[in-house]
Amino acid sequence: MRKIIHIDMDCFYAAIEQRDFPELRGKPIAVGGSSRRGVLCTASYEAREYGCRSAMPVFKAMELCPQLIIVPTRFDVYQSVSAQIRAIFGRFANEIEPLSLDEAYLDVSHWSTSGSSIASEIRRQIYEETGLTASAGVAPNKLLAKIASDLNKPNGQFVIQPEEVEGFMRDLPVSKLWGVGKRMQEKLERQGIRTCSDMQKLNKIQMAKRFARWGLELYEQCRGIDHRAVTSHRSRKSISKETTFSEDINQVEVLLRVLRDLLVEVRESYEERYLDRKIKSVVVKLKFADFTRTTVERAAVEIDEDLARELLAEGFERGCGKSVRLLGAGVRLADEEGEEQLEIF
């Protein structure tokens, strides 16, 4: 039986800022967003009480919390602290799968010690060496470990024993399942599916008919089944660059000039680090003044500026005359060793 731990740092960027600058402790702060039109990278727990969250526009966060303190990002510091934490992980596991700077899976199946004890020790060492708190989930697989790590935040942990899986999944909201976003959740609710026990009433054929291939994955997820191994190697799925305008843009000519600059940045990143990877498609994303967004993608084997211009024109037309507040461009890289691609942006 596998023992998987998911470690998730608590408000990582914001916690580092509050650690390094004592005057910020206990106050609602947000990291990122250099202007009112920017977006937040993260928000402290004090700010989250007002409804502030990551990816929220600064102006909206300020409306929710007028006393919010905006702190500029210091990614070099975050990366350095992340390396410290990664070194601690290495004391306990050979198989470590980072998901981002502030979270990772660890396979500790080779230890006779309980997963709960190991997770507690990891969290203790992180706090002693970095002054930061982490939360952990311990379970027989990655799906359950990640769900569990979110159940006793901040600075806590939750353990799901193998014999507890069936009971745990019964009343779990389907929104906790991997890949079930807001739209999917609404779709499921319209069909009377709110908990995993509701979903378990459908057999594989019914799930496949309703949700196609994704339905077969959900069939296993709602039962707490996940056969994925913890893998140390995670290949890059895409390269993308984007910019948020200080003022909304409603002229395609201006957008084309910005698009050209973004493609230059994408090309530089690709040529510096990923020339050994084949390009699968070119992607352009637009976010409009009303915060609706559209993504246009087409198969390609190179960074084709003419194709990107066509995608931009198509995306802009979808806006039906609305101004653009954000423009992004990128490429999706071909799979390595049959890996499934993730969504760009």
Summary of the structure (lengths in Angstrom):
residues: 345
radius of gyration: 21.9
end to end distance: 35.7
largest distance: 63.8
contacts: 1083
relative contact order: 0.10
helix: 41%
strand: 23%
